Amino acid sequence: MLEFTWPLVFIALPLPIIVYRLLARAPRQDAALYVPFFNSLTRLQSDNENISSGRLLNLICCCLMWILLVLAASRPQWLGDPVQLPSTGRDLMLSVDISGSMEAQDMVVGNRQASRIDVVKAVVGDFVERREGDRLGLILFAAHAYIQAPLTFDRKTVGTLLEEADIGIIEESATAIGDAIGLGVIHLRTRPENSRVLVLLTDGVNNAGAVSPEQAGKLAQTENIKIYTIGIGADQVVQRTFFGARAINPSAELDEAVLTQIAESTGGRYFRARDVNDLVEIYEELDRLETIEQDEQTYRPTRVLFYWPLGAALTISFLLALVSIPWLSLTGRARLSSSEDESESVSDTVGNQV
């Protein structure tokens, strides 16, 4: 649909006629200087004014240019069909542990061992793709916590940043769970109150950072931010040595008590992922989080069109300037000047011979 942003500009359409009718013509003044080539200029002007059709063409072109300029000044634009924006969704921040312990290969995918971080990338990446309508963000943490992606509807970019997260890009010798929660709170507290969700995944215990998990949990509770915590890691792995096989617990350092306390105090839940199936089920459960109704919004794509009439007016003015130049008179004068030069050259030659 065609729409004009400033339609009141069309009031200026009759302005040239009003000016022509109301304002008197400027008085003609006699020339005060003697111009040796005045007769030549008068002849050029009279030759141009003798063409009545040319004057009519000039008038038509000037009127058309004025109409096009007024049309461009009204800023016409084309409105496309309405596009429905998502009416449901959450502001969901994902906080993923990439400390050195996430390299432990205690997960089984098919018939082969896989590291925790590789399984997390696969499962969480699929979770991100399904979150259509949600505004997602990504926090990576180890000894420190960093915002990798602010809240955005661009799920593809969030998934790519998660896939590119490697162990070692942050100091991996410690785990700052409290800082990760605090950073999530900072980015979620300005969002609508009933849509703030933080999902934190870790395999260890808080042993770094400036804020303890308990303090960060209280801050999240104050800001009405719901936290879901996930503890990842197998309970038992058989390790074969020279002296035989023995069973070890690779998740002995996982602080489940603190993770449970943080989740329950904010209205969330704590999940335990001992294998790939557990992790998949957890994120399927997170998919069933209560959605928050938001104001229905529509968007109409807009394409501005003012440059078309503006360009047409400039093109007509350029063509009118070319047509107004007395090409025939100039060509005749050039030929006359050339003939005079040739005559003078012949006279000089005859004089030299005599």
C-alpha positions in Angstrom: 0.0 0.0 0.0 1.3 3.4 -0.9 1.5 5.9 1.9 2.8 9.5 2.2 4.6 10.4 5.4 4.1 14.1 5.1 0.9 14.6 2.9 0.5 18.3 3.9 3.4 19.1 1.6 1.0 18.8 -1.3 -0.5 22.2 -0.2 2.6 23.7 -1.9 1.6 22.4 -5.4 -0.1 25.7 -6.5 2.7 27.9 -5.0 4.3 28.8 -8.4 1.0 30.0 -9.8 0.3 32.1 -6.7 3.8 33.6 -6.9 3.3 34.3 -10.6 -0.1 36.0 -10.1 0.6 38.0 -7.0 4.2 39.2 -7.5 4.9 41.9 -10.1 7.6 41.3 -12.7 10.9 42.9 -12.1 11.3 46.3 -13.9 13.4 46.2 -17.0 16.6 48.3 -16.8 18.6 49.6 -19.7 22.1 48.5 -20.0 24.7 50.8 -18.6 27.7 49.2 -20.2 28.7 48.9 -23.8 29.0 45.3 -24.9 30.8 44.9 -28.2 29.2 41.5 -28.9 25.7 42.5 -27.8 24.3 42.1 -31.3 25.5 38.5 -31.4 23.9 37.7 -28.1 20.6 39.3 -29.2 20.6 37.2 -32.3 21.2 34.0 -30.3 18.4 34.9 -27.9 15.9 35.8 -30.7 16.7 32.6 -32.5 15.9 30.6 -29.4 12.7 32.5 -28.6 11.3 32.2 -32.0 10.6 28.5 -31.4 7.2 28.6 -29.6 7.1 24.9 -29.2 10.3 25.0 -27.3 8.8 27.6 -24.8 5.8 25.3 -24.3 8.1 22.3 -23.7 10.0 24.3 -21.1 6.8 25.2 -19.3 5.6 21.6 -19.3 9.0 20.4 -18.0 9.1 23.0 -15.2 5.6 22.1 -14.0 6.4 18.4 -14.1 9.7 19.0 -12.1 7.8 21.0 -9.5 5.2 18.3 -9.1 7.9 15.6 -8.8 9.8 17.6 -6.2 6.7 18.1 -4.1 5.9 14.4 -4.4 9.5 13.5 -3.2 9.1 16.0 -0.3 6.0 14.2 0.9 8.2 11.1 1.4 6.2 8.3 -0.3 6.7 4.8 1.0 5.3 1.4 0.2 4.0 -0.6 3.2 4.1 -4.4 2.8 1.8 -6.9 4.3 1.6 -7.1 8.2 4.1 -9.6 9.7 3.0 -11.1 13.0 5.7 -10.9 15.7 6.0 -13.6 18.4 3.4 -13.0 21.1 4.8 -15.5 23.5 8.3 -16.0 24.8 10.8 -15.7 27.6 14.1 -13.9 28.2 16.2 -17.0 28.7 19.9 -16.7 29.6 22.1 -19.9 29.2 25.1 -20.1 31.5 27.5 -22.9 30.5 30.6 -24.2 32.4 33.7 -24.5 30.2 36.2 -25.2 33.0 38.9 -27.9 32.5 36.8 -30.6 34.2 34.3 -30.4 31.3 36.8 -32.2 29.2 36.2 -35.4 31.2 35.1 -38.2 28.8 32.5 -39.9 31.0 29.6 -39.6 28.6 28.7 -42.3 26.1 27.3 -41.4 22.7 26.5 -44.5 20.8 29.3 -46.9 21.7 32.0 -44.4 22.1 33.2 -42.1 24.9 32.5 -38.4 24.6 33.5 -35.4 26.6 31.0 -33.5 28.7 31.5 -30.3 26.7 30.8 -32.0 23.4 27.6 -33.5 24.7 26.5 -30.2 26.1 27.1 -28.4 22.8 25.0 -31.0 20.9 22.1 -31.1 23.4 22.0 -27.4 24.2 22.5 -26.4 20.6 19.4 -28.4 19.7 17.6 -26.7 22.6 18.5 -23.3 21.3 17.2 -24.1 17.8 13.8 -25.0 19.3 13.4 -21.7 21.3 11.6 -19.8 18.5 10.0 -16.7 20.0 12.4 -16.6 23.0 15.1 -14.0 23.5 18.3 -16.0 24.3 21.6 -15.0 25.8 24.8 -17.0 26.5 27.2 -16.8 29.4 30.5 -18.8 29.5 32.3 -19.3 32.8 35.3 -21.0 34.3 37.6 -19.1 36.6 35.7 -16.0 35.4 32.3 -15.4 33.8 31.8 -13.6 30.5 28.8 -12.6 28.5 29.3 -14.3 25.1 25.9 -13.2 23.6 23.5 -10.7 25.0 19.7 -11.4 24.9 18.7 -11.7 21.2 16.2 -13.3 18.9 19.1 -14.5 16.7 19.1 -18.1 17.8 21.5 -19.1 15.0 24.3 -16.8 16.3 23.8 -18.0 19.9 24.1 -21.6 18.6 27.2 -20.8 16.7 28.9 -19.0 19.6 28.1 -22.1 21.8 29.6 -24.4 19.2 32.8 -22.3 19.0 33.3 -22.2 22.8 36.4 -24.3 23.6 38.0 -25.3 26.8 40.9 -22.9 27.5 39.4 -19.6 26.1 38.9 -18.7 29.8 41.2 -19.7 32.6 40.1 -23.2 33.2 41.6 -24.1 36.6 38.6 -23.0 38.7 34.8 -22.5 38.5 33.0 -19.2 39.3 29.4 -20.3 39.7 28.4 -17.2 41.7 29.9 -14.8 39.2 28.0 -16.6 36.4 24.7 -16.2 38.2 25.4 -12.6 39.1 26.2 -11.8 35.5 22.9 -13.4 34.4 21.0 -11.3 36.9 22.6 -8.1 35.6 21.3 -8.9 32.1 17.9 -10.2 33.1 16.7 -7.7 35.7 15.6 -5.1 33.2 13.4 -7.5 31.3 9.7 -8.1 32.0 9.3 -9.5 35.5 7.5 -12.8 34.6 9.8 -13.9 31.8 13.3 -13.9 33.4 14.8 -17.4 33.3 18.4 -18.4 33.9 19.6 -22.0 33.1 23.0 -22.8 34.6 24.9 -25.9 33.7 28.1 -27.0 35.6 30.0 -30.1 36.7 31.8 -28.7 39.7 31.9 -26.6 42.8 32.3 -22.8 43.2 36.0 -22.2 44.0 36.5 -18.8 42.4 34.9 -15.4 41.8 33.9 -12.4 43.8 30.4 -13.5 44.6 29.3 -16.8 46.3 26.5 -18.8 44.7 24.3 -18.2 47.8 24.7 -14.4 47.5 24.0 -14.5 43.8 20.9 -16.7 44.4 19.5 -14.2 46.9 20.1 -11.4 44.4 18.2 -13.4 41.7 15.4 -14.1 44.2 15.1 -10.3 44.8 14.9 -9.6 41.1 12.3 -12.4 40.5 14.6 -14.4 38.3 13.9 -18.1 38.1 17.0 -20.3 38.0 17.2 -23.8 36.7 20.5 -25.6 37.7 21.9 -28.7 36.0 24.6 -30.8 37.4 26.4 -32.9 34.7 28.7 -35.8 35.0 28.5 -39.6 35.5 28.3 -41.1 39.0 30.6 -44.0 38.2 33.3 -44.7 35.6 35.4 -47.9 35.5 39.0 -47.1 35.2 41.4 -49.8 34.1 45.0 -49.8 35.5 47.9 -52.1 35.6 46.6 -53.5 38.9 43.1 -54.1 37.5 39.8 -52.2 37.1 38.4 -49.9 39.7 35.3 -47.7 39.9 35.7 -44.0 40.5 33.2 -41.2 40.8 34.2 -38.4 38.3 31.5 -36.1 39.8 32.7 -36.2 43.4 33.2 -32.4 43.4 29.7 -31.6 42.1 28.1 -29.4 44.8 24.5 -30.6 44.4 23.3 -29.1 47.7 24.2 -25.6 46.7 22.7 -26.0 43.2 19.5 -27.4 44.7 19.2 -24.6 47.2 19.7 -21.9 44.6 17.1 -23.4 42.2 14.5 -23.9 44.8 14.9 -20.5 46.4 14.2 -18.8 43.1 11.2 -21.0 42.1 13.2 -23.2 39.8 14.4 -26.8 39.9 17.7 -28.7 40.1 18.3 -31.4 37.5 21.0 -34.2 37.5 22.4 -35.3 34.1 24.3 -38.5 34.5 24.3 -39.4 30.8 23.2 -38.1 27.4 19.6 -39.3 27.8 19.2 -37.5 31.1 20.5 -34.2 29.6 18.1 -34.6 26.6 15.1 -35.2 29.0 16.1 -32.2 31.1 16.1 -29.8 28.2 12.8 -31.3 27.0 11.4 -30.5 30.4 12.8 -27.0 30.1 10.9 -26.7 26.8 7.7 -27.0 28.8 8.4 -23.9 30.9 5.3 -21.7 31.3 5.2 -19.2 28.5 4.5 -15.5 29.3 1.9 -13.7 27.2 3.1 -10.4 25.9 1.4 -7.6 24.0 0.6 -8.7 20.4 2.7 -6.8 17.9 2.7 -6.6 14.2 5.4 -5.3 11.8 4.9 -3.9 8.3 8.0 -3.8 6.1 8.5 -0.4 4.7 10.3 0.6 1.5 11.0 4.3 0.9 10.3 5.6 -2.6 11.1 9.4 -2.5 14.3 8.9 -4.5 12.3 7.9 -7.6 10.5 11.2 -8.1 13.5 13.1 -7.0 15.7 11.4 -9.5 13.1 11.9 -12.3 13.0 15.7 -11.5 16.8 15.9 -11.7 16.9 14.0 -15.0 14.3 16.3 -16.5 16.2 19.4 -15.4 19.3 18.0 -17.0 17.6 17.2 -20.3 15.9 20.6 -20.3 19.3 22.3 -19.8 20.6 20.4 -22.8 17.6 21.2 -25.0 17.8 24.9 -24.1 21.3 25.3 -25.5 21.1 26.8 -29.0 23.3 24.1 -30.6 22.5 25.2 -34.2 23.5 28.8 -33.5 26.7 27.8 -31.8 27.5 25.4 -34.7 26.9 28.2 -37.2 29.1 30.6 -35.3 31.8 28.0 -35.1 31.6 27.4 -38.8 31.7 31.2 -39.5 34.7 31.6 -37.2 36.4 28.8 -39.0 35.7 30.4 -42.4 37.0 33.7 -41.3 40.2 32.0 -40.0 40.6 30.3 -43.4 40.0 33.6 -45.3 42.6 35.3 -43.2 45.0 32.4 -43.8 44.5 32.7 -47.6 45.0 36.4 -47.5 48.2 36.0 -45.6 49.4 33.5 -48.1 48.6 35.7 -51.1 50.2 38.6 -49.4 53.4 36.7 -48.8 53.5 35.6 -52.5 53.1 39.1 -53.7 
